[in-house]
Amino acid sequence: MKDYAVLSQALLAGASAQLRNMASTAGNLLQRTRCMYFRDTAMPCNKRQPGSGCPAIAGSNRTLAILGTSNKCIATNPSDMCVAMAALEATVHIQGAKESRAVPIAEFYLLPGDTPDVETVLQPGDLITHVTLPAPIAGSKQVYLKLRDRASYEFALASRRW
């Protein structure tokens, strides 16, 4: 498991001790966007109310997405852990009302496209039961790098795992 220290790095870099002690893996993966327009209910937001607009596209957007955007939304997922899990090819295990399924994390998140309010493949009543990682490749090493405006408890401006 030494090769998966990158997840620990992402967790330690991503939150205060108080948040880390209360967090769950599923909760981390399901965080809502940090976009200030999404958080401000006085502003229009296609994630909150489809068709209302995305003021971030022409407004203040320095901390928002540069990849995986659409003309409807440029919000960013704030999870540091999902970057590491995507790089490590994690699988999200979901229990639905009638069946269980395993979804590769690369297919778990949905691009904003025409439905920015739909962020994941989860359906009503679904529950993430666990997340698995493939066995590490012998001799491999991983590093997690997070660039941010300040040293502690800040969202990444950019993050990368290699």
N, C-alpha and C positions, 0 to 999 in steps of 0.2 A: 504494500500500500504506500510505500515511500514515494512511488512515482505519482501518486495522486495528491501530493502536498499542495498542488496548485489550487485545489478547492479550499484548503485551509487558508492559503494566502488570500484568495478572493474574499473569504468570509472575514478574515481579520482586517483586510483593507477596506471592507465595505460597510462596516457598522460599528457602533459603540458596543462595549461589553454588555450593556443593558439590553440592547436590541438583539445581539447574538444569542443571549441566554433565553430570549422569548421567541426566537424565530423558528420556523420549520422550513424544511426544504421546499415543500409545495408552496408555502406562503411566500418564500423568496422568489420562486419562479412566477408567481401570479401577481406580483406587485403591479399596481397601475402606474401609468406614466407620471413623470415628474414635470411635465409641461405646465408652465404657469397659467396658460390659458385654459387648460383642462381643470386645474385646481380652482380657478376663479369663476364661480358660477354666474357672475355678471357678464362674462365674455361668451361669445358663441364658441362651440367646439363640436366638431363632427364625431368625436368619440363619445361625448355625452348625449348629443342630440343630432343624429344623422341629418345632413342637409343644411345645418346652420352655418357652416363655414369653418375655416381654420385660419385665424388671424396670425398664427405663428409663421405661416408661409412668407408673409411680407413683413412681419413684425420682428420682435426680439426672438431670435432663434439660435443664438450662439451655442447653447447647450443641448440642442436637439439633433435629430438624426441627419446624417448625410447619406446613409445607405438605407434601403428598404423603406423609402418614402413613397408618397403618391401626391397627386394634385389635391387630395382631400385631407392629408394629415402628414405631419413630420415629427410626431411625438416619439419619444425614446423610452424603451424599457429600462428601468433603473437597476435591474438585477445584475450585480457583478457575478454572481454564481452561474447565471445562465450562459455567460460568455465561456467560462471554463467548462461547463457541462457540454456545450455545443462543440467545443474543440475536442473534447474527450469522447464525443459520440454517445452521450447518455441516452437512455431509453426511459420514457415516462410511462408508468403503469397506471391505468385508469380503470376504475370500477364504475360501470354505468348501471342503470336500473335493470337492464336485462342481460348485459354481457360485460366482460372485462376485455381490455385491449391494451396492447403495448405500442406506443408511438415514439419513433425516433425524435429526439428533441429538435432536430432540423425541420421536422414536419409539425411539431407541436404549436409553434407560433405562426400566426398568419400575417402576411403583409397587409398594410392598410387598404390598398386598392380602393374599391368603391364602398367598402364596409369597414371603415376604421374603428367602429364600435365593437367589432368582433375580433378579439385579439388572439384567441387560441382555438384549438379543435374541441375544447370541452363543450359538452351539451348540458342543458339543465339536468340536475340530479347526478352529474358525474362527480367522482371523487378521485383525487390522485392518491393512490395507496402507497407507492414507493417509486424510487428512481434507481435504476441500475446503471453501472458503468462496465464496459468490457474490461477484460483482464488487461493489465498494463503490458506493453511490449517490453520484453526483457532488455534492460540496459537503457531504456528511454528516460528522458528527464523532461520536466515541464517547468515553465516559468510563467507567472502572471504579472503583467505590467499595467498599472493604472495611472493615467495622467489626469490630474485634477488641479483646481485652482488653489486649494489649501491642503495641508498634509493630513488632516484627520477628518473623518466623518463627512466626506464630500462625495457627491456623485462624480463618476468618471466623465471627463470630456472625451476621452478615448481609452479603450482598454484592449488588451491583446494577450493571448496565451500562445506560447510556442514551446 
